[in-house]
Amino acid sequence: MSLSINQVVNVSVEQSSSGASKRDMSVIAIFTDEMCDDFYDMNSRYVIVSSADDVANLFGTKSRAYKAAQGLFSARPKLKSALIAKYVKADLEVAATPYKVAGSAVSTSYVSYKQITDGYFSFMLGEQMVTIDKLSFKTVSSLNDVTTIINAALKTKTNDKITVAFDETGNRFILRATASGSDNSVKLGYVNDQSLEGTYIGQLLNLTDGKATIYNGTDATTYKAESVADAMTALENQYQNWYGAYFANVITDSELLEAHDWVVSADLKVLGYTETRSANIEYLDSNILKKLAKKNSGRLMVQYNNTGDEFAGIEMMAIALSTVWAGNNTAKTVKFKQQTSVTSDDKITLNEATKCKRLGINYYTDYSGVNMLAEGTMVGGTFIDVTTGLDAFTNALQVQLFNKLQGASSKIPQTDRGQEILIASAKVIGEQFRNNGFIASGKWTGDEIGDLVYGGTLDSGYYFYSDSFDTQDSADRNSRKMMPIMTALKLAGAGHSVDVVVKYNI
């Protein structure tokens, strides 16, 4: 046996630490006081959805959550996902629910069953395996006919304890106990193949492990009413990667104020709202939106709609939050954008538009026949893209510097060289936001920062500066603090109007 070349050249691979991820600033949480199967669990606060159809399958097509989701997923570019969050607005008596296995959407029609005369499948019922066999589907003309044949066999084999139904909305089969409650004797398992004689149909029903979801039966219970702040805090405690909030149910003025104040005190959140009352565009002390405009938090975006569309504001929010900050020239203004799920308020007068603009309320109308959003502001007047852009920059910079400190294979020293390493890392984010168009070169009109003085030019649109460690006091030195990094950004802004002067002579 020869000696290993490790004796001459020894190569080792250092494990790379996994860093923190940037928040997804496009995720909107739709709060609803409606219930779905997932919400019957006392500890469940949200479900993740990727389309309006997902919401329809959970809450039904008549639900307000579904209508809000239609508006959200109508925005272009389309958001990848959203949260539907639970809000128990009033004491709620929740009826007992049955054990069930809900399949995913099927891709086959009843025709796939017509040639089967010896179909079978098995499933766990309580502690025993139940097999349903000798199923003939020669006479079926719909998927509901398929369930009729299966139910006849289930009634005999389970003593009428289990039934199967076809959900037209979700295009899926659901196996369930006929009685509700948490009785483990009717606890259901996935459909499986026991390798019997005949044709196994579990793959057609989509009630198998990997294609279906098991829901345990629950006894009747009472949910105590919670405040808006309670609901938002409960969601935040379970899941933090959401940015926008919108309430699908009707909320009172006091609840809107409570939601606004919660968002303002939270870590980088925004709130969306649709106003349908003409009185609430008036500059009156009794108007809740005037009170919120005076706060000028830059955290509440409102769309006024006089056509009766209660969910116009959520599509506007989706448009605003769909910005891809890691792209090139992707920063955008909300003004001028078209909404696909909202009817244009073509009866909005100049007087009404002026009232909305004074409070920072948006509206969707047509200008010489062109439908567009105006003015792209938060309540109070801060432009929406300024708030969302600064939030995205703040999060990206925070994560970048954290990962630099946490992921370095050797320590970053408390020296001016160590500070240069951090600032070099911060410049990566500066370049990213220059490339996406959020910041740009321009004249600095703020306070002096380092070598940057009033009237100076920010060529790159950003500037990071910190003092030398020679100026650090011993307390911060002993606490292992790096020197504070001062940041200057020159926002690119967005052109919203232009005056044109024409001169001529004869």
C-alpha positions in Angstrom: 0.0 0.0 0.0 1.5 3.4 -1.1 1.5 6.4 1.1 -1.2 9.1 0.6 -0.3 12.3 -1.2 -1.9 14.0 1.7 1.5 13.6 3.3 2.8 16.1 0.7 -0.2 18.2 -0.3 -3.2 18.3 2.1 -6.3 19.9 0.8 -9.3 20.5 3.0 -12.6 22.2 2.2 -14.0 24.6 4.7 -17.7 24.4 5.2 -19.5 27.5 4.0 -22.0 28.9 6.5 -25.5 29.5 5.2 -26.5 33.2 5.4 -29.8 34.9 6.0 -32.2 35.4 3.1 -33.7 38.7 2.0 -37.4 39.1 2.7 -39.7 38.7 -0.2 -41.2 42.2 -0.4 -44.0 41.0 -2.7 -45.8 38.8 -0.2 -49.3 40.2 0.7 -51.3 38.8 3.6 -55.1 38.8 3.0 -56.8 38.7 6.4 -60.3 37.2 6.5 -62.9 36.3 9.1 -64.0 33.4 6.9 -63.1 29.9 7.8 -61.6 27.1 5.8 -60.5 23.5 6.8 -57.0 24.6 7.7 -58.3 27.3 10.0 -60.3 24.8 12.2 -57.0 24.0 13.9 -56.7 26.5 16.8 -53.0 27.0 16.1 -53.3 27.5 12.3 -53.0 31.2 11.4 -52.4 31.2 7.6 -52.3 29.3 4.4 -50.0 30.0 1.4 -51.7 30.3 -2.0 -50.4 30.9 -5.5 -53.6 31.6 -7.4 -57.2 32.7 -6.9 -58.2 29.1 -7.7 -56.3 28.0 -4.6 -58.4 30.4 -2.5 -61.6 29.2 -4.2 -60.7 25.6 -3.2 -60.3 26.6 0.4 -63.0 29.2 0.9 -65.4 28.9 -2.1 -66.0 31.2 -5.0 -68.6 33.2 -3.0 -66.1 34.2 -0.3 -64.7 37.7 0.1 -61.2 36.1 0.4 -61.6 34.7 -3.1 -62.7 38.0 -4.5 -59.7 39.7 -2.9 -57.4 37.1 -4.3 -58.9 37.6 -7.8 -57.8 41.3 -7.6 -54.4 40.4 -6.2 -53.5 37.8 -8.8 -54.9 40.0 -11.6 -52.0 42.4 -11.2 -49.2 42.2 -13.8 -46.6 41.0 -13.3 -48.4 38.3 -11.4 -47.3 37.7 -7.8 -45.9 34.2 -7.1 -47.7 33.7 -3.8 -49.7 35.3 -1.0 -51.0 34.4 2.4 -54.6 34.1 3.6 -54.5 34.9 7.3 -57.1 34.1 9.9 -58.9 36.9 11.7 -61.5 36.0 14.3 -63.6 39.2 14.2 -66.4 38.0 16.5 -66.9 35.0 18.8 -67.3 32.1 16.4 -69.0 28.8 17.1 -67.1 26.3 15.0 -69.0 23.1 14.2 -67.4 19.7 14.5 -65.6 18.6 11.3 -65.2 15.1 10.0 -62.0 13.2 9.2 -61.3 13.4 5.5 -58.8 12.9 2.8 -59.0 15.7 0.2 -57.4 14.9 -3.2 -55.6 17.2 -5.6 -57.3 18.2 -8.9 -57.7 15.3 -11.2 -56.6 15.4 -14.8 -58.7 12.5 -16.1 -62.4 12.4 -17.1 -65.0 9.7 -16.4 -64.0 8.1 -19.7 -60.8 6.7 -18.0 -63.1 4.6 -15.8 -65.5 3.2 -18.4 -63.2 0.3 -19.3 -62.7 -0.7 -15.6 -64.9 -3.6 -14.4 -62.7 -4.8 -11.5 -61.5 -1.6 -9.8 -60.2 -1.6 -6.2 -58.5 0.5 -3.6 -57.7 0.3 0.1 -57.4 2.7 3.0 -56.9 2.7 6.7 -60.1 3.3 8.8 -59.2 3.6 12.4 -56.9 0.6 13.1 -58.0 -1.6 10.3 -57.4 -1.7 6.5 -60.5 -1.5 4.4 -60.5 -2.7 0.8 -63.2 -1.6 -1.7 -63.2 -3.9 -4.7 -65.2 -5.3 -7.6 -66.0 -1.8 -8.8 -67.5 -1.7 -12.4 -67.7 1.7 -14.1 -69.1 0.6 -17.5 -72.2 2.8 -17.1 -70.7 6.0 -15.8 -71.2 9.3 -17.7 -69.6 11.7 -15.2 -67.3 11.7 -12.3 -70.3 12.1 -10.0 -71.4 8.7 -11.3 -68.0 7.3 -10.3 -68.7 8.4 -6.7 -72.1 6.9 -6.8 -70.7 3.5 -7.6 -67.9 3.8 -5.0 -70.4 4.9 -2.3 -72.5 1.9 -2.8 -69.5 -0.3 -1.9 -68.4 2.0 0.9 -71.8 1.8 2.5 -71.6 -2.0 2.7 -67.9 -2.2 3.7 -67.8 0.6 6.3 -71.4 0.3 7.6 -72.2 3.7 6.2 -69.4 5.4 8.1 -67.4 6.7 5.1 -68.4 8.4 1.9 -66.7 9.9 -1.2 -67.8 13.0 -3.0 -66.6 14.9 -6.1 -65.8 18.6 -5.5 -66.8 20.4 -8.7 -65.0 23.6 -7.7 -61.7 22.0 -6.9 -62.1 19.2 -9.5 -61.1 16.7 -6.9 -62.4 13.6 -4.9 -62.8 13.8 -1.2 -63.1 10.8 1.1 -64.7 11.6 4.4 -66.4 10.3 7.5 -70.2 10.7 7.5 -70.1 11.8 11.2 -68.1 14.8 12.5 -65.9 14.8 15.5 -62.5 13.5 16.7 -63.5 9.8 17.1 -60.4 7.9 16.1 -62.4 4.9 15.1 -63.1 6.8 11.8 -59.7 8.3 11.4 -58.8 8.0 7.7 -55.5 7.2 5.9 -54.4 7.7 2.3 -55.7 5.4 -0.4 -53.2 2.7 -1.1 -52.5 -0.4 -3.3 -52.6 -3.8 -1.5 -51.6 -5.5 -4.8 -54.9 -7.4 -5.2 -56.5 -8.9 -8.2 -58.1 -6.3 -10.4 -57.4 -2.7 -11.4 -56.1 -0.3 -8.8 -57.8 3.2 -9.1 -56.0 5.1 -6.4 -54.0 7.0 -9.0 -57.1 8.1 -10.8 -58.8 9.3 -7.6 -55.6 11.3 -6.5 -56.3 10.3 -2.9 -52.9 8.8 -2.4 -49.9 10.0 -0.3 -48.3 12.8 -2.3 -51.5 13.7 -4.1 -53.9 14.3 -1.2 -54.1 16.0 2.2 -55.4 14.3 5.4 -57.6 16.4 7.7 -58.3 15.1 11.2 -61.8 15.4 12.6 -62.4 18.1 15.2 -65.0 18.5 17.9 -67.2 21.6 18.1 -65.4 24.6 19.6 -65.6 28.3 20.2 -63.1 30.8 19.0 -63.0 34.0 21.1 -63.1 37.3 19.2 -59.7 39.0 18.6 -58.7 42.5 17.7 -57.1 43.5 14.4 -53.8 43.9 16.2 -54.2 40.4 17.8 -54.7 38.8 14.4 -51.7 40.6 12.8 -49.5 39.8 15.8 -50.5 36.1 15.7 -49.6 35.9 12.1 -46.2 37.7 12.7 -45.5 35.3 15.5 -45.9 32.3 13.2 -44.5 33.7 9.9 -42.5 36.9 9.3 -41.9 36.8 5.6 -44.8 39.0 4.5 -44.8 42.7 3.7 -48.3 43.9 2.7 -51.6 43.5 4.6 -55.1 43.8 3.3 -58.4 42.9 5.0 -60.9 41.0 2.8 -63.7 41.5 5.4 -65.2 44.9 6.0 -63.4 46.7 8.8 -64.5 49.7 10.8 -62.7 53.1 10.9 -61.4 52.2 14.4 -60.1 48.9 13.1 -58.4 50.6 10.1 -56.7 52.9 12.6 -55.6 50.0 14.7 -54.3 48.1 11.7 -52.4 51.2 10.5 -50.8 51.8 13.9 -49.8 48.1 14.1 -48.1 48.4 10.6 -46.3 51.6 11.5 -44.8 50.0 14.6 -43.9 46.7 12.8 -40.7 45.9 11.0 -41.1 47.0 7.4 -44.8 46.5 6.6 -47.4 48.4 4.5 -51.2 48.3 4.6 -53.7 48.5 1.7 -57.3 49.7 1.8 -60.2 50.4 -0.6 -62.4 53.4 0.2 -65.9 53.4 -1.4 -67.4 56.2 0.6 -67.4 59.6 -1.1 -67.5 61.3 2.3 -64.1 59.9 3.1 -62.3 62.0 0.5 -63.4 65.2 2.2 -60.9 67.2 4.2 -62.9 66.9 7.4 -61.8 66.1 10.9 -64.5 63.4 11.1 -62.9 61.6 8.2 -60.6 58.7 9.3 -58.5 59.1 6.2 -57.8 62.8 7.0 -56.7 61.7 10.5 -54.3 59.1 9.0 -53.1 61.6 6.3 -52.1 64.0 9.1 -50.0 61.2 10.6 -48.3 60.9 7.2 -46.7 57.6 8.1 -46.1 56.6 4.5 -47.4 53.1 5.4 -51.0 53.1 4.1 -52.0 53.0 0.5 -55.7 53.7 -0.3 -57.6 53.5 -3.5 -60.9 55.3 -3.8 -63.5 53.5 -6.0 -67.0 54.8 -6.7 -68.1 51.8 -8.9 -68.7 49.5 -5.9 -65.5 47.5 -6.3 -64.5 46.8 -2.7 -61.2 45.2 -3.7 -59.7 47.7 -6.1 -57.0 48.6 -3.6 -55.5 45.1 -3.4 -54.7 45.0 -7.1 -53.0 48.4 -6.7 -51.0 47.0 -3.8 -50.0 44.0 -5.8 -48.9 46.3 -8.7 -46.8 48.3 -6.2 -45.2 45.2 -4.5 -44.5 43.2 -7.6 -41.2 45.1 -8.3 -38.2 42.9 -8.9 -35.5 44.8 -7.0 -32.7 42.5 -8.2 -33.4 43.2 -11.8 -32.1 45.9 -14.2 -34.2 49.0 -14.7 -37.1 47.3 -12.8 -38.0 50.1 -10.3 -41.3 51.7 -11.2 -43.9 54.2 -10.2 -47.5 53.2 -9.4 -48.9 56.1 -11.3 -50.0 55.4 -14.9 -50.5 51.7 -14.3 -53.5 49.8 -15.6 -55.7 47.5 -13.5 -57.2 44.5 -15.1 -59.8 43.6 -12.5 -61.1 47.1 -11.8 -63.6 49.1 -13.7 -62.4 52.6 -14.5 -64.1 55.3 -12.4 -64.8 57.4 -15.5 -67.2 59.6 -13.6 -64.6 61.0 -11.2 -64.6 64.7 -11.5 -61.7 67.1 -11.3 -63.1 68.3 -7.9 -63.1 64.7 -6.6 -59.6 64.0 -8.0 -58.3 67.2 -6.3 -59.8 66.1 -3.0 -58.2 62.6 -3.3 -54.8 64.2 -4.2 -54.9 66.4 -1.1 -55.2 63.4 1.2 -52.9 61.1 -0.8 -55.7 58.8 -1.9 -55.4 57.0 -5.3 -58.1 56.5 -7.9 -58.4 54.7 -11.2 -59.9 56.8 -14.0 -59.3 57.7 -17.6 -57.4 60.6 -19.1 -58.6 61.3 -22.6 -59.8 57.7 -22.9 -56.6 56.1 -21.3 -57.3 54.2 -18.1 -54.6 54.7 -15.4 -53.9 54.9 -11.7 -53.3 58.2 -10.1 -51.4 59.5 -8.2 -49.3 56.5 -6.8 -49.1 57.9 -3.2 -49.5 56.7 0.3 -52.1 58.5 2.4 -50.4 61.7 3.4 -48.6 62.2 0.1 -45.4 60.0 0.3 -45.0 58.3 -3.0 -45.6 54.5 -2.8 -42.4 53.6 -4.7 -40.3 55.7 -2.2 -41.6 53.7 0.7 -41.3 50.3 -1.0 -37.9 51.1 -2.5 -36.4 52.3 0.8 -37.9 49.2 2.6 -36.4 46.9 0.0 -33.0 48.7 0.2 -33.0 48.6 4.0 -33.7 44.9 4.1 -31.2 44.1 1.4 -28.5 46.1 3.1 -29.2 44.6 6.5 -29.0 41.1 5.2 -25.9 41.8 3.2 -24.0 43.1 6.2 -25.3 40.4 8.5 -24.1 37.7 6.1 -20.8 39.4 5.8 -20.3 39.4 9.6 -21.7 36.0 10.1 -20.4 34.2 7.1 -16.7 35.4 7.1 -14.4 32.4 7.5 -12.1 34.6 9.7 -13.1 37.4 11.9 -13.6 40.9 10.5 -11.3 43.0 12.6 -12.2 46.2 14.5 -9.9 48.2 12.4 -10.2 50.6 9.5 -9.4 47.7 7.2 -12.3 45.8 8.7 -14.6 48.8 8.1 -13.5 48.9 4.5 -14.5 45.3 4.1 -18.0 46.1 5.4 -18.4 49.1 3.2 -17.2 47.2 0.2 -20.0 44.7 0.9 -22.5 47.5 1.3 -21.6 48.9 -2.1 -22.9 45.6 -3.7 -26.4 46.7 -2.6 -25.8 50.2 -3.7 -24.9 49.0 -7.2 -28.0 46.7 -7.2 -30.3 49.6 -6.5 -28.5 51.8 -9.0 -29.0 49.1 -11.6 -32.7 48.6 -10.9 -33.2 52.4 -11.3 -34.3 53.3 -7.7 -31.2 55.5 -7.2 -29.2 57.6 -9.6 -26.5 60.2 -9.8 -27.5 63.7 -8.8 -26.9 66.8 -6.6 -26.8 66.2 -2.8 -29.0 68.6 -0.9 -28.9 66.9 2.5 -26.7 67.3 5.5 -23.0 66.8 5.2 -21.7 63.2 5.5 -18.0 62.6 5.5 -16.6 64.1 2.4 -20.1 64.7 0.9 -21.2 68.3 1.3 -24.3 70.2 0.4 -24.3 70.8 -3.4 -21.9 68.0 -4.0 -22.6 65.3 -6.7 -23.4 61.7 -5.9 -22.0 60.1 -9.1 -23.1 56.6 -8.2 -26.3 57.6 -6.5 -25.1 56.3 -3.2 -22.3 57.0 -0.6 -21.2 55.0 2.4 -19.0 56.6 5.0 -17.6 55.8 8.5 -15.1 57.5 10.8 -11.8 55.9 11.7 -11.6 53.5 14.6 -9.2 56.1 16.2 -12.3 58.0 17.2 -14.1 55.0 18.8 -14.6 55.0 22.6 -13.5 52.1 24.8 -17.1 51.1 25.7 -18.0 50.4 22.0 -14.6 48.9 21.5 -15.1 46.4 24.3 -18.6 45.6 23.0 -17.0 44.7 19.7 -19.0 47.2 17.8 -17.9 48.3 14.3 -18.0 52.0 13.4 -21.4 53.3 12.4 -21.9 53.5 8.6 -23.5 56.6 7.3 -25.4 56.2 4.1 -26.5 58.8 1.5 -28.9 57.9 -1.3 -30.0 60.0 -4.2 -33.4 58.7 -5.3 -34.0 58.6 -9.0 -37.6 59.7 -8.5 -40.1 59.4 -11.3 -41.6 61.8 -13.9 -45.3 62.3 -13.3 -46.0 65.4 -15.3 -44.3 67.9 -17.7 -45.0 71.5 -18.9 -44.3 72.2 -22.5 -43.8 75.7 -23.8 -44.1 76.3 -27.5 -42.6 79.4 -29.1 -43.2 80.4 -32.7 -42.7 83.2 -35.1 -44.2 84.1 -38.4 
